[in-house]
Amino acid sequence: MGRVGIVTHPAYLEHDMGRSHPESPERLRAIVARLESTGTMSRLTRIAPRNAEKEWITRIHDPAYVERLEDRAPGTGYASLDLDTSLSSGSLPAAHLAAGGALAAVDAVMADRVDQVFCAVRPPGHHAEANRAMGFCLYNNVAVAARYIQERHGLARVLIVDWDVHHGNGTQHAFEDDPSVLFFSTHQYPHYPGTGAETERGRGKGEGATINVPMYGGQGTDEYRDIFHQVLVPAAAAFQPEFVLISAGFDAHRDDPLASMGITDEGYGELTRIVGSIAQTHCQGRIVACLEGGYDLRALAASVEHHILALMDT
């Protein structure tokens, strides 16, 4: 049985973009309530997040962008950043703890306290670009963690698996010219944010280290499973990752209101086991997964639990 940790914190609930916004605090409440009611939470090792240090955030984000966020942060009410993304008074503290939660998870794995960690964090991150917030995201938690793994812990090759239903444009752009980070993404296409065509394969020295697999409305667990076996597994074997990060969005679920894919609760467990096998084969099982999307509360909570239970089997 894998030793699985969890990162969560009450401050993540203080990030609020308005009552009708789909990326709401209720998402975390639903996850925690499910894990506690089934007893799964008691089997997890609690890992306290920390505030991500600016030196690590600015490995991915422009310092001027970080300063703009700080300047825009409201004392009360909301500050709009784009059509989908805004700040409340609790947003930046939550964002620093979300990125720092991923860093604390990496430290816990590298210290051999746990084998895998699920980071139940908000706000999500994979749409955040170097110089702009977008798609509900402020800081790119997974991208910051990838650089931290390399520069703080000295590992050379990091695999990022992004199975969110929306393409992780920010993560792709952070590493598209870098052959030391393999970015693999499945996503509904064409769909927000409009990137992620199969022809986007990286550039320069990083050409080939970006793998986009566009998926189409109605495809579900069977199709995703086949893609993971046929594309991800051999790509990982060639790359030989030393750490695996997952941008764990659960909005490709058949019940999700923001997409039209067909993965089931159990399907997320199947995908996790495939990624877990990759991690066991190549990097002593080291996995950190960070919550991205997922907007049907029941489906999100159930899928997260199947994901965590599959990590325990890794």
C-alpha positions as CSV (number, residue, x, y, z in Angstrom):
1,M,0.0,0.0,0.0
2,G,1.3,3.4,-1.0
3,R,1.8,6.0,1.8
4,V,-0.4,8.8,0.6
5,G,-0.5,12.4,1.9
6,I,-3.0,15.1,1.6
7,V,-2.5,18.9,1.6
8,T,-5.4,21.1,2.4
9,H,-6.0,24.2,4.5
10,P,-9.0,26.4,5.6
11,A,-7.4,29.4,3.8
12,Y,-8.2,27.7,0.5
13,L,-11.9,28.4,1.3
14,E,-11.2,32.1,1.5
15,H,-10.6,32.5,-2.2
16,D,-14.0,33.6,-3.4
17,M,-14.9,34.7,-6.9
18,G,-18.6,35.2,-6.2
19,R,-21.7,33.1,-5.3
20,S,-22.4,31.9,-8.9
21,H,-18.9,31.2,-9.9
22,P,-18.3,27.4,-10.6
23,E,-14.8,27.5,-9.0
24,S,-16.2,27.9,-5.5
25,P,-15.1,26.9,-2.0
26,E,-17.9,24.3,-2.0
27,R,-15.6,22.2,-4.2
28,L,-13.1,21.6,-1.4
29,R,-15.9,21.2,1.2
30,A,-17.4,18.4,-0.9
31,I,-14.0,16.7,-1.3
32,V,-13.2,16.8,2.4
33,A,-16.7,15.8,3.5
34,R,-16.6,12.7,1.2
35,L,-13.1,11.7,2.4
36,E,-14.1,12.1,6.0
37,S,-17.5,10.3,5.7
38,T,-15.9,7.2,4.1
39,G,-13.0,7.0,6.4
40,T,-10.4,7.6,3.7
41,M,-9.2,10.8,5.3
42,S,-8.1,8.9,8.4
43,R,-5.8,6.8,6.2
44,L,-3.9,9.9,4.8
45,T,-0.9,11.7,6.2
46,R,-1.7,15.4,6.7
47,I,0.9,17.7,5.2
48,A,0.8,21.3,6.1
49,P,1.2,23.8,3.2
50,R,3.5,26.8,3.5
51,N,3.5,30.1,1.7
52,A,5.4,29.7,-1.5
53,E,8.5,31.8,-1.5
54,K,8.6,34.5,-4.2
55,E,11.9,33.0,-5.5
56,W,10.0,29.9,-6.5
57,I,6.9,31.6,-7.9
58,T,9.1,33.8,-10.1
59,R,10.9,30.8,-11.6
60,I,7.6,30.6,-13.6
61,H,5.9,34.0,-13.3
62,D,7.3,37.4,-14.2
63,P,8.1,39.4,-11.1
64,A,6.1,42.3,-12.6
65,Y,3.0,40.0,-12.8
66,V,3.4,39.0,-9.1
67,E,3.6,42.7,-8.2
68,R,0.5,43.5,-10.2
69,L,-1.5,40.8,-8.4
70,E,-0.4,42.2,-5.1
71,D,-1.3,45.8,-6.2
72,R,-4.8,44.6,-7.4
73,A,-5.7,42.5,-4.3
74,P,-8.8,44.1,-2.7
75,G,-9.4,44.7,0.9
76,T,-13.1,44.0,0.3
77,G,-15.2,43.0,-2.6
78,Y,-13.7,41.7,-5.9
79,A,-11.0,42.8,-8.4
80,S,-11.6,41.4,-11.9
81,L,-8.5,40.0,-13.7
82,D,-10.3,38.6,-16.8
83,L,-13.8,37.5,-17.7
84,D,-13.5,34.3,-15.6
85,T,-11.0,35.2,-12.9
86,S,-11.1,37.7,-10.0
87,L,-9.5,38.4,-6.6
88,S,-11.2,38.6,-3.3
89,S,-9.4,39.6,0.0
90,G,-8.6,35.9,0.6
91,S,-7.4,35.1,-2.9
92,L,-3.7,35.9,-2.8
93,P,-3.1,34.3,0.6
94,A,-4.8,31.1,-0.8
95,A,-2.8,31.3,-4.0
96,H,0.5,31.5,-2.0
97,L,-0.6,28.5,0.1
98,A,-1.7,26.6,-3.0
99,A,1.7,26.9,-4.7
100,G,3.4,26.3,-1.3
101,G,1.2,23.3,-0.7
102,A,2.6,21.7,-3.9
103,L,6.2,22.5,-2.7
104,A,5.5,21.1,0.8
105,A,4.1,17.9,-0.9
106,V,7.3,17.6,-3.0
107,D,9.4,18.0,0.2
108,A,7.4,15.3,1.9
109,V,7.9,12.8,-0.9
110,M,11.6,13.6,-1.2
111,A,12.0,13.2,2.5
112,D,10.3,9.7,2.3
113,R,7.5,10.7,4.6
114,V,5.0,9.6,2.0
115,D,5.1,8.1,-1.5
116,Q,2.4,10.2,-3.2
117,V,0.4,13.3,-2.3
118,F,-2.9,14.7,-3.4
119,C,-3.0,18.5,-3.0
120,A,-6.6,19.6,-2.4
121,V,-5.8,23.3,-3.1
122,R,-7.5,26.4,-4.5
123,P,-7.1,28.4,-6.7
124,P,-6.1,25.9,-9.5
125,G,-3.1,26.7,-11.6
126,H,-2.6,25.2,-15.1
127,H,-4.0,28.1,-17.1
128,A,-1.9,30.8,-15.4
129,E,0.7,32.2,-17.8
130,A,4.0,33.8,-16.9
131,N,2.4,37.2,-17.0
132,R,-1.3,36.8,-16.7
133,A,-4.1,35.1,-14.7
134,M,-6.7,33.3,-16.7
135,G,-9.2,30.5,-16.5
136,F,-9.7,30.7,-12.7
137,C,-5.9,30.4,-12.1
138,L,-3.5,32.8,-10.5
139,Y,-0.2,30.9,-9.9
140,N,0.7,27.8,-11.8
141,N,1.1,25.4,-8.9
142,V,2.3,22.4,-10.9
143,A,4.8,24.4,-13.0
144,V,6.2,26.0,-9.9
145,A,6.6,22.5,-8.3
146,A,8.3,21.2,-11.4
147,R,11.0,23.8,-11.2
148,Y,11.3,23.3,-7.5
149,I,11.9,19.6,-8.0
150,Q,14.7,20.3,-10.4
151,E,16.4,23.2,-8.7
152,R,15.8,22.5,-5.0
153,H,16.0,18.7,-5.1
154,G,18.3,18.2,-8.0
155,L,16.2,15.9,-10.1
156,A,16.7,16.3,-13.9
157,R,13.5,15.0,-15.5
158,V,9.9,15.8,-14.5
159,L,6.8,14.3,-16.2
160,I,3.6,16.4,-16.0
161,V,0.4,14.6,-16.8
162,D,-2.5,17.0,-17.3
163,W,-5.9,15.2,-17.6
164,D,-8.1,18.2,-16.9
165,V,-10.7,18.7,-19.6
166,H,-9.3,22.0,-20.5
167,H,-5.8,22.3,-22.0
168,G,-3.1,23.5,-19.6
169,N,-1.9,26.3,-21.8
170,G,0.2,28.0,-19.0
171,T,2.0,24.8,-18.2
172,Q,2.8,24.0,-21.8
173,H,4.1,27.5,-22.4
174,A,6.3,27.4,-19.3
175,F,8.2,24.4,-20.6
176,E,7.7,24.3,-24.4
177,D,11.4,24.9,-25.1
178,D,12.7,22.7,-22.3
179,P,13.4,19.0,-22.9
180,S,13.8,18.3,-19.2
181,V,10.0,18.5,-18.6
182,L,7.7,16.2,-20.5
183,F,4.2,17.7,-20.7
184,F,1.4,15.3,-21.6
185,S,-2.1,16.6,-21.9
186,T,-5.5,15.1,-22.8
187,H,-8.3,17.7,-23.2
188,Q,-11.6,18.3,-24.9
189,Y,-10.9,20.0,-28.2
190,P,-11.7,22.5,-29.4
191,H,-12.6,23.9,-26.0
192,Y,-11.4,26.6,-23.7
193,P,-8.7,28.0,-23.9
194,G,-8.4,27.0,-27.6
195,T,-4.9,25.7,-27.4
196,G,-3.6,22.1,-27.4
197,A,-3.6,21.0,-31.0
198,E,-1.8,17.8,-31.7
199,T,0.7,19.8,-33.8
200,E,1.8,21.8,-30.7
201,R,4.9,19.7,-29.8
202,G,7.2,22.2,-28.2
203,R,9.9,24.3,-29.9
204,G,13.6,24.4,-30.2
205,K,15.4,22.0,-27.9
206,G,12.0,21.2,-26.3
207,E,10.4,20.0,-29.6
208,G,8.8,16.6,-28.9
209,A,8.6,17.1,-25.1
210,T,5.1,18.5,-25.4
211,I,2.5,15.8,-26.2
212,N,-1.1,17.0,-26.8
213,V,-3.9,14.5,-27.3
214,P,-7.1,16.3,-28.3
215,M,-10.2,14.4,-27.2
216,Y,-13.7,14.8,-28.5
217,G,-17.1,15.2,-26.9
218,G,-18.6,11.9,-25.6
219,Q,-15.3,10.1,-25.3
220,G,-14.9,8.5,-21.9
221,T,-12.9,6.1,-19.7
222,D,-12.3,3.5,-22.5
223,E,-10.8,6.1,-24.9
224,Y,-8.7,7.8,-22.2
225,R,-7.4,4.4,-21.0
226,D,-6.3,3.5,-24.5
227,I,-4.6,6.8,-25.0
228,F,-2.7,6.5,-21.7
229,H,-1.5,3.0,-22.6
230,Q,-0.7,3.8,-26.3
231,V,0.8,7.2,-26.0
232,L,1.7,8.1,-22.4
233,V,3.3,4.9,-21.3
234,P,5.8,4.6,-24.2
235,A,6.6,8.3,-24.0
236,A,7.3,8.0,-20.3
237,A,9.5,4.9,-20.9
238,A,11.6,6.9,-23.4
239,F,11.8,10.0,-21.1
240,Q,12.6,8.1,-17.9
241,P,11.0,10.6,-15.4
242,E,12.5,11.1,-12.0
243,F,9.3,12.6,-10.6
244,V,5.6,12.7,-11.8
245,L,3.3,15.6,-11.3
246,I,-0.4,15.4,-12.2
247,S,-2.6,18.4,-13.0
248,A,-5.6,16.5,-11.6
249,G,-8.8,18.1,-13.0
250,F,-11.9,16.0,-12.7
251,D,-14.0,18.0,-15.2
252,A,-13.8,15.3,-18.0
253,H,-16.4,13.5,-15.8
254,R,-19.6,12.6,-17.6
255,D,-21.6,14.7,-15.1
256,D,-19.5,17.8,-15.3
257,P,-21.5,20.9,-16.4
258,L,-18.5,22.7,-18.1
259,A,-17.6,20.0,-20.6
260,S,-19.1,17.0,-22.5
261,M,-16.7,14.1,-21.9
262,G,-17.6,10.7,-20.4
263,I,-15.1,9.6,-17.7
264,T,-16.7,7.9,-14.7
265,D,-15.8,8.1,-11.0
266,E,-14.0,4.7,-11.3
267,G,-12.3,5.9,-14.6
268,Y,-10.2,8.3,-12.7
269,G,-9.0,5.5,-10.5
270,E,-8.0,3.6,-13.7
271,L,-6.1,6.6,-15.1
272,T,-4.3,7.0,-11.7
273,R,-3.2,3.4,-11.7
274,I,-1.6,3.8,-15.2
275,V,0.3,6.9,-14.0
276,G,1.1,5.1,-10.8
277,S,2.6,2.2,-12.7
278,I,4.8,4.7,-14.7
279,A,6.0,6.3,-11.4
280,Q,6.7,2.9,-9.9
281,T,8.7,1.8,-12.9
282,H,10.8,4.9,-13.3
283,C,10.9,7.0,-10.1
284,Q,10.2,5.0,-7.0
285,G,6.5,5.8,-7.1
286,R,7.0,9.6,-6.6
287,I,3.8,11.5,-7.5
288,V,2.3,14.8,-6.5
289,A,-1.2,15.6,-7.8
290,C,-2.7,19.1,-7.6
291,L,-6.4,19.7,-7.9
292,E,-7.4,21.6,-11.1
293,G,-11.0,21.6,-12.4
294,G,-14.1,19.6,-11.5
295,Y,-17.5,21.3,-11.0
296,D,-20.1,18.8,-10.3
297,L,-19.7,18.4,-6.5
298,R,-20.8,14.8,-6.2
299,A,-18.7,13.7,-9.2
300,L,-15.7,15.7,-8.1
301,A,-15.7,14.3,-4.6
302,A,-16.2,10.7,-5.7
303,S,-13.6,11.0,-8.5
304,V,-11.0,12.4,-6.0
305,E,-11.7,9.5,-3.7
306,H,-11.2,7.0,-6.5
307,H,-8.0,8.8,-7.4
308,I,-6.6,8.7,-3.9
309,L,-7.6,5.0,-3.4
310,A,-5.7,4.2,-6.6
311,L,-2.7,6.1,-5.3
312,M,-2.8,3.9,-2.2
313,D,-2.6,0.9,-4.5
314,T,0.5,2.3,-6.3
